[in-house]
Amino acid sequence: MVHIGPNYPADPGILGRSTELSRLEELLAAVDGTGSQVLVLTGEPGAGKSTLVDWTAERGRARGLRILRVRGSEGEAGLGLSGVHQLLHPLLPGDTLPARQRAALDRAFGPAATPDEVVLDQLSLCISVLALIADAAARRPLLLLVDDAQWLDFGSMDVLGFLARRLEGKPVVMLLAACEDSVPARFDRDFPQVTVGPLSRAAAGLLLNAQPTPPRGRARTQILQQAAGNPLALIELPRALARGRTGPDQEGGAALPPTTRLKNLFAADLPGLPEPTRETLLLAAAAGTGHLADLLRAAPSADVVQALAPAERVGLVRIEDGQVLFRHPLVRSAIYHAASFAERRQAHLALASALTGAPDRRAWHLATAATGEDTEVADALAESAERARARGGFAAAASALERAAQLTPAAELRARRLLGAAQAAMFAGHPQWVGELSGRVGDLTEDARLRAEASLLGGWALGVTLRHDDALTLLFDVAEGAAVSAPDLALGTLGTAATSVYHSGKAFHRAELRRIGALVDGTSHPAAFAWTRAAVDPHRRRAQLLRLLQNGLADVSPESMEDLTALGGTAWILDETEQAVRLLGRTMDVLRRAGSMGTNATVSQTLALALFERGAWTAAQDAADEAFCMATEAGADNVTLGSCILQASLRALRGDHATARTQAMEAVRGLDLRGSLSLQVRHRHALGMAAYVAGDHADAYEQLRAAFTRDFRPVPVHYHASAYLLGDLAATAVRAGRTDDARTVVEALEDGLEPDRSPRLAAVLHRAAALLSVNEKAEDHFRAALADGVTDCWPFEKALTRLDFGEWLRRRRRSAEARPHLNAALECFQRVDARPWADRTAAELRAAGAPRAAATASSAADALTAQERQIAELAAQGLTNRDIAARLHLSPRTVGYHLHKIFPKLRISARAQLRDALSQDPPQ
């Protein structure tokens, strides 16, 4: 189950892995788009993951797939994008790609960026890597193999995670192998996993029989017990027995865990090797990269190749294509840790001397060799961090600054570097890491500003992981302490706190935000001031809040992502939805140019909500998908959950109620939403809509009713989000026979709101009142809900009111008046693909005397994937492959590949037939 060298027995076959091999065959078959295109292989060290990866490579090659491969290395874990560079090296520089994508790849993997260059946009890099892969796959299907992923750098894992989620429609499959307790966060939940467990007793026995000296008797029993089914141990332990290291007469206590014993055994061959061999092996182990040229430069007086020959003969390493390859990564680790610190240090110093032309790697070797605080090495790492930051490698920058801080003698500078590491980790999208780094700053400095900034970062990290109470404890302390001495810091902190206050929804948190906000002069930061005021109570003093928003817009810098984010949130919460979409779209552009992945998720999620409310459901779905991917990779649980709930809502509104309910329930499994009332209310709305579409009106009412308290005079569970559910609450109440209870809720909220409410909220309240009216006042409410043209900004909500009014009119034999409202509603429902409401509206129109609409049924175009449909529609408009490629960030070759698959699905043979095929009515 492992790589075996020349002195090992011939491969007896892969024993006891029929289930794993079957899953790997399924993965290879998925290259044509049928089935999951990503598989994660996990297991303990020595379980045989690398052997299964090798087997997959052989089978893939036999199928005609091109193999791209990367193996993680501890030595390069701190070097940004080193892993993805190893994977993509055969494809670089990507000469067939558009110039912009070639430039992104060159900046990431070519010469170092100069200080005055624009920071590499992480998203552009990811898109360029995706285009490079797609371009290669269009020529020949690809198999991407990622081994020892737990040792890849964060930046590479970010890119691989992005790539893995976008393989649909491309002839590419990916196999990623990692130790079971170290699966990278981007792959630990969202992709199918196969655990390579221990071999069965029978398979373990067969593997023992294949060894040069098969053990017998008690030795066999002892080895089977100690190996515990680990294939590598089943190979190594008989060798130890043959050397007299163990045997039937050896007694001992309880067996060590297999991984611990294996790490000890891997270095067992070292004492018998010549000293030059041991020194060269340690040098190779310390280098991590496996480049033979590095070893030749680090040991110029030694014959490196000759020195490694004894190690090759015993199977520890092999030299191939200019690489020194260890039989297994744990062999390298065991050799490295078997040496003394002095020996390891000497190896790193030799490598540092040889790598004068690679300042980043040199800095890391010097840092590893450091025996204590070292200003020069710390400065070199800090400079490496700046180069990584210039490339958009925020994770690598954070790692470098964290180690630089450890080596920095001056406590104050150490604190600043830790703070810089925390900031880089935030932009890299790793909130837990941000929390760890920022938490260490306070012990190093008495500087109030540094301590406050560290607490601000810690509060941000807690807030995006649903720990709003803990976040606000930190943030409120910082803001109150800085209210007079540093109002700019206080306002920035309150702006961060306001987001957690909104999600928390608790009255105490809102009161504290209001109280501390009153202590701060907001003139220096009008954008943050507007957001903090609006987040406290967006339904009161609307005119004043709108003035604050306008003040912020007048002062905003076009490149200030903090101001744009604050103003976008303010516009959204005040129902200035069109303005919110524009501001948040600009914010996303700024964030992408800055290379930030950490804060993109939150902004993308808010943008998705604004697009959803505006009726741009496809764009909302795309933004929610993007937010989910980024948040999952970042560990931003608040956004991960929120995007799942929005996706479930969209599914329900489009008719897939079963999947919507399942997705909504799975999203909150094991979570207590009482600490995040905004998500609790949105979750109830998703479940309510799913039940409504399923025809379970009683359950739908109970779900929506849970957004309000059960008090004598009900109040909203969430001070902002609950109010917008009133129209749907009234609609379900009518069908569930609960109008009296719903009327109590609507009247209580109506009394508690000020007259100066947003047009959107006013329309929602009028719709609810109309549906629950017991007299002819219903018509007045319907007409009031539809009268304001501003409400066109929320087309789905307006279409619901038109449908309700049309039904009301038809039931009173006013069909001629009903038809215009029903026709307008149907147009909206069809545009956003709200099928349940479209069907209901079409039925009402028929009942009102309108001509029968064409039946809807599946057509050939339904067989297209989302990307294929997009490409087909653009091609039908007359765009060339190159035009389509530029618009969709693909290569022209990839577009051609997709069109080759699209034609047979649409049963056409020419590009000119696309328009008719896509617009053709389905069969009646």
N, C-alpha and C positions, 0 to 999 in steps of 0.2 A: 504493500500500500504506500510505499515511499519511493523516492528516487534511489536507485541502487547503483553502486560503482562497479568497477571491473572485478573486484575481489568478492563481489556478492554473487549469490546464485542467480541463475536465469530466472526471469520473472515467471512465477508460477501461475500468473493470472490474478485478476482482482477478485479476491475471495470474499464472500459474504456481503456483497454490496449490490445485489440485484435490484433492490428498490431504488437506490441512489442512481444506478446506471440507467434505469428506466426513466427517471425524472430528467436525467441529462439528455437522453434521446429525445424526450418531448421538447426540451429546450431547443435543441438543434433543429427539430422539425418546425418550431415556431418561427424560423427565419422567413417563412412565407407569409407571416402575419396571423397565423392561426394559433392562438394560445398566448400565454405570458411570455414575453421576450426577455425577462430578467429573472434570474434565479440566484438566491443567496445560499452558499454552502457554508455551514458552520460545524464546529466540532472542536474538541480539545487538541492541543498540540500533539502531533504524531498520529492523529486519527486517520490520516491518509487523504486529506483534502488536496494536497498538491498532486498526488498521484491521480486523483479523479480529474483535476484540472488538466493534467497531461493527457489523460485518456480522452477527455473532451476535445482537446486540441487535435489529437490524432484522428478522431472520428469526424471532426469538423473539416479537417484538411481532406479527408477521403470524400466528403460530400461536396468539395469544391469551394469551401469557404476560405476567405482570407483571414489569417489569424493576427490579431493585435494583442499584445500581452504586456502586463506590468506586474512586477512583484514588489511589494512594499519592503522598505528597509528602515530599520531604526535610525541609521545614520543620516538619512535624508528626511526624517519626519519633520524637521524644523525648516526645511527649504521649500518655500512656496512653489507649488505647481510642479515639483520635481517628478511626482508620480505620473501626472497626466502627460508630461513631456516624454517620459519613457514610453507611454502607451502610444502616443501620436507620432513619435520620431520617424517611423517609416513613411508617414504621409506628409510630413512637413517639407517645404514651406507652404504647400497648398496653392500651387501656381494657378490652378483652374478656378479658384474662388474669386468673387468680386474683390476689388481693391480694398474696400473698407474692412472686410473680414480678414484678408491677408495681412493688413496692417495690424489688426488686433492680435493675430497669432504671432506676428513678428515681434510685437512689443512684449508679449508674454514670454516668448521662448527664444527671442533673438537677443541682440545686444541690450545691455542695461539701459533703462530709461534715464534721460537726463533730468536734472531737477526741475527745469522749466517746462517740461512736457506736461500735457494734461493727464490727470490720473486715469489709468486704464479702467474702463467701465466693466465691472465684473459680469454684468448681464451680456454685454457685447461679446466678451470673451467666450462665455458659455454658448451663445448663439453661433459664434464663429466655429467653435469646436464641433457643435452639432452639424453645421454646414459641411465642415471638413469630413466628418464621418459619413454624412448622407451622400456627399459627392463620391467618396470611395466606394460606398455600398452600391451606388448606381452602376458602377463598373463590375463589381463582384461582391456578393453577399459577405458580410463581416461577422466574425466571432470575436467578441471582446472578452478577454480573460484577465481578471484582476485577482491576484493571489496575495495572501498576507495583507489584506486591506487594512487591518488594524494598525499597520505601521506606515500607512500613507499619510502625507501631510494634509492638513485641513483644507487647504485650497484645492488640492486635487479631488478630495472627497466631495467638495461643493460642486465642482464641475461634473464629476461622475454621477452625482445624484441628480443634477439638472438633466444630464444626458439620458439617464435611465428612465426618467419619467416622460421622455419625448421620443421613444423609439417606435411608437405606433406608426404603421404605414411605411416603415423603412425595413429593408432586408438585413436587419442587424439583431443579434442576440447578445446578451451579456451574462457572464457567469462571474460572480464575486465570491471569493472564499475568505473567511476570517475566523479567528478563534471565537468560540461560542460566547465567551464572556467579554469580548472586545469588538462586537459588530459595530461598525461606525453608525452614528445616529441617523445618517441619511438613508440607511438600508435596514434598520433594525425592526421596522414595523410594516412598511408599505409594499413589500415585495414577497413573493413566495419563498419560503425557506425550507431547506432540507438539512437536517442535522445528521452528521456522520457520527453515529454513536459507536460504542464498543462492538467488536466482533463477537458473534456468538461463540460459545465454547467449542462447537464443532469446527467453525471456520478458523478460530485461533489455533486449534490443534493442527489443521492442515497447513497453516502458515509456519508453525514450528517444524513440521516435518520437512518443509522445503529448505531449511537452513543447512549450512555445510555440516554441522555436527548436531543433529537433532537430539535434544535432551531426553532423558529417560527417567523413569521412577519418580522419586521425591523431587528431584530437580525440575522435572517437567511440571509437576503439580505446583511447586513453588513459583516457577516462572509464570504459569497461567494465572496464579493468584495475584502476583505482583503486577503483571502486565495489565490485568483487568480489561482484556480485550483491546488494548491499544496496539495497533499494528507495528508502530515503530519500536515500541518496547519489546514486542515479540521477536523483532529482528535483533535488537541491541542486547537484550539480556542473555541469549545464548552465547553471544560473543564474549560477554563478561564472564560467563561460566567457563568458556574455553580458556580464558586468560587466568582462571583461578580466582576471579573477583567474587564469585558467588558459587554456590554448589549445594549439594544435598546435606552436607554436614554443617552448613552455616545456619546458626540460629539467630534470631533477633526478635525485636519487638514488632509492633504493628507496622505494616508496610507503609512507606511514605506514599503520598499521592503520586500517580504515574508521572505527572508533569515535573514534579520536583526530582524524582528519581531519574527521569530521562535527562534533565539538564545536568545532573551530576555525571551521568554515563557518557554524555556526548564528548566530554573532555578526557575520557579514559585513554584514548590513543595518544594523547599528547606526550606523556613522559617517555614513551618509546621512540619518539621522533627526534631527529637531530635538532640541535638548538637553532640553527638558521631556519629550519622549517617552522619551528614553533614561533619564532620571531616574525616570520613572513605571514604565517596564518593570523597572528594577532594584528598585524598591520592591515591585512585584508578585512578582518572582522571589524576593526576600528573604522576603516574607510567607509564601509556600508554600501558603497555604490557598486562594487564589483569590477570597476574599471582597472584593467591590468596596467594601463599607462600611469595611473595615479601611484601604484605601488612602485613602478620603475623609477618615477621621479622622487618618491619618498625614501627609497633605499638605493641610491645611485651606485654604491660600492658593492652591492650584493647582486648575485645572479638569481633574481626573483623566480624565474621560471624553473631553474634547476632546484632551487630551495623548496618549491612546492611539489616537486615530483614525488617524494615519499608520501605526502598527504594525499596525492592523487591515487597512489597505489593502494592505500588503505581505505580509499573511498570517501574521505572527508570532503574533498573538493574536486572539481574538474575545471580545466581551462578550455574555453570555447569562444571563438569569435571575439577575442580580446577581452573576455570577461572571466573573472574568477568566481565560479558558482559553487556555493556550499551545497552539500547534499540535501540539507534541509535548513531553513532559517534558524532552527534551534541549535544546530551545530555551530553556526556562527555565534549565536548568543552564548552558548556554553564555553566556546573557546575564549571569547572576550571576557567573560566573568570568571574564568579559571585563572586568569592572569592577575597579578597584584596591581594595585593602583599605580605604583611607580612604573610598571611595565606598560600599562594602558596609557598612562600619561606620556610616556616616551613615544609611543606609537602616534598619538594625536599630534604631538609637537612635530614629529617628522612629517606627517601629512600636511600640517599647517605650513611648514617651510616649503613643501612642494607645490602648494596651491596658491602661490602669490598672484596668479592670474584669475583666481576665483575667490574674490573677497568675501562673499557670503559663506561659502563652505569653510574657508580659512578661519573666519571669525568663530564659527561653531566649534571647530577643532580646538582652537585656542581656549574657548570657553569651557569645553569639556576637560581640558588639561589643567585648568586653573586650580590652584590649591587653596585659594582664598580670594578675598577681595582684590580686584585688579582693575584699576582705572582704565588702562589702555585697552584691555580686552572688552570691558564694558562699553567703552566708546565705539569700538569696532562693531559690536553687536547692535548698538543704537543706530549706527550708520547703515548697517544691514537692514534694520527695521525700516528706515526711511526709504531705502531702495525698494523694499517689498511693498511698502505703502504706495510708492509711485506707480507700481504695476497693478495696484488694486489688490495686492496680496495682504489683506488686513490680518488674516489668521497668522501668517508667517511673521508679520510685524509684531503682533501681540506676543508670540512665542519668544522672539528675539528680545523684546523689551522686558519681558518677564525675567529672562536669564540675565540680561544686562543689569536689571535692578538687584539681582542676587549678588552680582560682582561689584556693585558700586559702593565705595567706602562711605561717602557722605549720605547721611540719612535723608536729608532733604531732597537730594537728587534722586536717591533710590525711590522715594515716595512719588516724585514726579514721573519717573519712568514706569512705575507700577500703574499710575494713573493713566499714562499714555497707553500702556498695554491694555488696560480696561477699556479705554475709548476705542482702540483698534479692534478688540474682541467684540465690542458692541456693533461696530460697522461690519464685522465678519459674521455677525448673527449668532453669537454664542452666549446667551444670557447667563447660564450657570457659571461660565468662566468669568464673565464680567463681575458677577457677584463675589467670586473667590478673590479676584485681583483687587477690586475696590475695597473689599473688607480688610485688606492688609495695609492700606494706606494710613489709616488713622493711628496705627501703632508706631509710625515712623516720623510723624511730623506734628507740630503744634500749630502749623499754619492753618488758620481757620478756613481760608479759601480752599486750600487743597482738600481738607477734610470734608468740607461741604460738597465740593465737586465729586469726591469719591462717594459720598452718601447719595448724591443725585444719581450717579450711575448705578449704585446698588438698588436704589428705589426703582429705577427703570427696569432693571433685571427682574426684580420681584414682580413688578406690575405685568410684564408680558408673560409671566408664568402663572397667572391667576392668583397670586398671593397679594391681593390688593390691600388687605389690612396691614400686613407687614410693610408693604411698599409705602403706604401713606404715613405710617408711624415715622419712618425715616425722612420722607420728603417734607412733611409738615414741620418737623424739628428744624430742618435746614432752612426752609423758607422763613419761618418765624425768627430764627436767629440772624438771618441776613436781611430782614425786612428794611432796616434803617441803614446799616453799614454797606450793604451791597444789593441795592434794589434790583439791579439787572439779574444777578444770580437768583434772588428770591423769586422774581417773576418767571424766569426760566424753569425754576424748580416747581413753582405752582402750575406752570403749563404742563409739565410732566405729570404732576399730581392730579390735575384735572381729568386726565384720561382715565386714571384709576378710579377717581371719584365717580365719573360717569358709569364705568362698568360696575363698580360696587353698587351704586344706587342708594347707599344708606344715608339716612337723614343726618346722622352725626357727621359723616365725612363731608357732606355738602355744607353743613353749618361751619365746620372748621375751615373749609376752603373760603367761605364767605368772610369769616372772621379774620383770618390771616391776610386774605386779599385786601381787606380794608386798611391794613397797616402799610401797604406797599404803594409807592408812587408809581402809577402805571404809565406815566408820560414817556418814560425812556424806552418802553417796549410795547407799543400799542397792539401788536398782533397777539402776543401772549396775554396781554390784559383783556383783550376782547374774548379770547378763548376761555380764560378762567371765569369771567363773568357769565358767559353764555352757558358754560357747563354746569354752573350752580343751579340755574332754573331757566331753561330756554323758553318756557311758556309764559313768563311774566316780563313786563317792561320791554316789550318787543321793540318799540320805537327806539328806546335808549340803546338796546343791544345792536340794532341795525346801524346806529350812528357809530358805535364802537367798531363795528366791522368795516364801515366805510373809512374811518380814521386809519385802521390798520392797512387797508388796501392802498390808501394814499401814501403810506410810508414804507411799503414793503419793497425789499430788494429782490430783483428777479432771480437771483441765485441763492437766496437764503432759504434753505430747506426747512429750518425751524419756523420762520415766519409763514412760509407757504403752507406748511402742515397745520399750523395753528389756525390760520385763516380759512383753510379748506374745511377743517373740523367745525369751525364757527359757522361757516355758511351752511354746512350740512345740517347741523343741529337746529339752525333757525329756519329750516325749510327753504333756503335759498339754493335749491338743488342744482340749477344750471350753473350758478357761480361756483358751487362746490366741485362739480365735475371739472370745470376749467382749472380751478386752483389745484386740485389734487392731481390732475393730469400733468400740470406744470411741475408739481412737486416730484412726481415719478421721474420726469425727464432729468431734473437736477440730481436726484438720488442715483440714477443710472450713470450719469456722467461722473459722479463722485466715486463710483465703484462700490457703493454700499449695498450689502445684502441684508444687514441686520434691521434697518428701519424701513426698508421697502415693504416688508410684509404688512406692517400696521397701516401704512398709507394705502397700499393696494387693497386691503380689506375695506377701508372706509370708502375708497373709490368704488369698489364693487357694490356696496350698499347704495351709494348715490346713483350709480348707473341702474341698479335694480329699480329704485324708486322712480327714476326718469323713464322707465320703460325700455331701456336698452339692455334687454335680458341676455342676449348673446355676449355682448361686451362685459356684462356683469359676471356671467359665468366664466369668461376668460380671466377676468381680474380676480375672481374668487379662486380659480384654479392656481393662478400664479401666487396668490397670497398663501394658499395652502401649501404649495411646494416649498416656498421660501420659509414659511413658519415651521413646517415639519423639520426642515434641515436646520433651522435656527433654534428649535426648542421653544418657540413662542407659542405656548399652549393656548393663550387667549385668542390668538388669531387662527390657530389650527382649528379650534372648536368653532369659532365664529364663522369661518369659511365653510366648514362642514354643514353648519346649520343653514347657511344661505343656500348652499347647493341642494340641501334637502327641500327647502322651500321652493326652489325653482323646479325641482322634480315633481313635487306635489302639484304645483300650479299648472304644470304641463301634462298632468294626468298619470304620472307614474307613482301612484300613492303608496304602493307596497314598498318599493325601493326607497322612497322618501322616508317612510316611517322607520324602516330598518336603519337607514343612514343616520337619521336623527337620534335614534335610541343608542346605536353603537357609539356615536360621537361622545355621549355623556356618560357612558358606562364607567362606573367607579368614581365619578366626580360628584362633588356637592356644589350645586350652582347657587346655593344661598349666599355665597360670598361674591357672586357676579350676577346681579339681578337683571342687568341688560341682556345677558345671554340666556338667562332663565326665561325671560319673556319671549325672546325670539325663538327659543326652543319650543315653547308652548305654541307659538304661532305656526311653526312648521308642522308640528303634530296635529294641530287643529285643522290646517288646510288639507293634510293627508287624509284625515278622517272625513272631512267634508266631501272631498272628491270620491272617497270610497262609499259615500252614502250613509255613513254612521254619524248622523247629525247630533245625536245625544252626546257621543264622545267628543265630537268637534266642539260643541258648546262648552263642555267641561274643561277642555284644554284651553280654550280662549278665556273662559271665565277665571281660570287660575292666574291670569295676568292682573287681576284685581283682588283686593282683600275681601273677606267674608264679613266685614264689619257691618253694623247697622247702616252706616253711610260708607259705602265702599270707597277705597282710595286706590290709586295705581300701585302695583307692586314695584314698578320702576317709574320714576317721576317723569320720564320722557317717552320711553318706548311703548309703554302700555296704551297710551291714548290713541295711537294709530290703529289699534286693534278694535276700536269700538264699532266701526262699520261692519267688519266681519262678525263680531260678536252678535250684533243685531240680526244679521242675515241668518246665522245659525240658530239663533233663538227662535225666529219665526218657524223654522222647520223642525226644531226640537220641542216646540210648545213651551218655551221658557221666556216669553216676552215680558212678563211682569218682573221677573228677576233682572233681566237685561235692562229694562226701563229704569230700575232703581240705580243700576251702575251708571247709565248714561246721564241721568239727571244729577247724580252726585258729582260726577266729573264736570258737567256743564256748569254747575254752581261754583265749583272750585277754580275755574279758569277765568282769567281776565278777558274782557271784551276784545282787547287788542291782540288777537291770536293770528297765526299765520293763515293764509288762504287755504292751504292744504288741510290744516287741522279743522278749520271752519267747515270745509266741505265734508270731511269725515263725520263730524258731529251732525251736520244736516242729513247726511245719508242715514245715519243711525236713527235719528229722530223720525225721519220719514218712514222707515221700515217698522218702527214701533208705534207709530201713530194709530189711534183708534178712530180717527175722524178724517175729514177732508183736509186737515192741515198737512197731511202727508205731501200733497201736491206742492204746497208752498215750500216745504223743506227740500223736496227734490229739485225744484226750480232754483232755489237758493244755492244748492250744492253745485249746480251746473252753470250758474249765471256768470261767475267770474272766469274770464278767459285765461287768467293766470294759472288756473288749475290744469290747463293743458300740459303743464310740466310733469304731471303725474298721470299719464294716460291710462294705465291699468286701473287705478282707483276711480278715475272718471268714467271709464268704460263700465265698471261694476255699477256705478250709480245710474248710467244710461240703461243698462240691462234691467236693473230693479224698477226704474221708472217706466220703461217700456212694458214690462210685465204688468205693472200697476195699471197703466193706461189700457192695455188690451183687455184686462179683466173687467174693465168698466166700459167695454165696447167702443173704445176710442182707438181703433186699430190704425187709422190713417195717421193719427198723432204719434202712435207708438213706433211705427216703422222707421222714421228717420233716426230715432234714438237707438233702436235695435241695430240698424245698419251701421251706424257709427261704432257701436260697441263691437259688432262682429269684425269690422275691419281691424280694430285694435287687437282683439283676441287672436285673430289669425296672424297678425304681424308678429306678436310676441310668442306665438305658438302655445297659447293657453287653451289647449284642446277641450277640456271639460266645459269651459265657459263658451267656447266657440260652438260646440255642439248644442249646448242649452240655448244659446242665442239664435242659432239657426232654426231650432225647433219653435221658438217663440215667433220668429219671423214667418214661418209657414203657417202657424196658428193665426197670425195677424194678416194673412192673405198674400204674403210675398211669394214670388216664384220659388219652386223647390231648388235649393242649391245642389251643385254637383256633389255626389258622394265622395268622401275621402277614403282612399285606400292606399295601400303601399304601392310604390312604383319602383322601377329599376333604380332610380336615383337614390332610393332609401338604402341600397346596399353599399353606398359609398361611405367611407370614413369621413370624419369632419374635415381632415386636411384634403382628402381627395375631392370632396365637394367644393371646397374653397378653390382648389386649383382648377377644377372643371368650370366653375362659374367665371373665373378670370379668363380662362382660355376661350370660353364662349363669347366673352366681350371683345375678343380679337387681340388680346395681349399675347406677345410672343413668349416663349419659354424663358428668355432672358429677362423680360419685363416682369414675369410672374416671380422668377427667382429673386430679383431685387426687392420686390414688394414683400415676399414672405421669408426673406433671409435664408434662402436655399440656393443650391447651385442649379444652373440650367440642366445639368445632367440628371439631377434628382427629380426635377419637374418632369423631364421626359420619361423617367422611370415610372412616375405616378400615372402619367397619361397612358402609358403602355398598359397599366393595370385597369385604368378607368374605362377604356374603350370596350373591352369585353363585358364588363359589368353593366354598361349601358346598352349593350348589344348594338354598337355602332362601329364603323370602320374608318371614319374620317373626322377630322377636327370640325369641319363645317356642320356636322350633325349634332354637335354638342348642345347648341341653343335649344333645338327642338326636343332633344332627349331630356334635358333638364326641365323644360316647361310643359312637357307632355302630360295630359291628364292621365291618371291611373285608370286601369281597366274598370269598367262599371260592373 
